[in-house]
Amino acid sequence: MPKQQTQNIDWEAMRRMKVSDAIPPGDWPDRVVPISISGLTLFGIHKDTGDVYWDGHRIETTIRLSGRDRFLAALVAFSTASMAIVDLLRYAWGE
């Protein structure tokens, strides 16, 4: 397999041009701006882990359930387990 040629990139220029001059939608949080086409060069993927990086910094997302969501999840899990037990007992009694 032939060796790939690498492209010399001016990384400082990419960092200077990382954001677009487009006006973001009004429903975006303050100080959040669109990425330019040049700015996409600053995204990277770790070859072994698949982690995503932006300008050398790992991007991490966390999703946390609210108290209401945790309560509903526990209620559904309890209901499912109790129905399984009831069905198992009904089967064991021959119903």
ABEGO torsion letter per residue (X at the ends): XBBBBBBBBBAAAAAAAABBABBBBAABBBGBBBBBAAAAAABBBBAAAGBBBBGGBBBBBBBBBBAAAAAAAAAAAAAAAAAAAAAAAAAAAGX
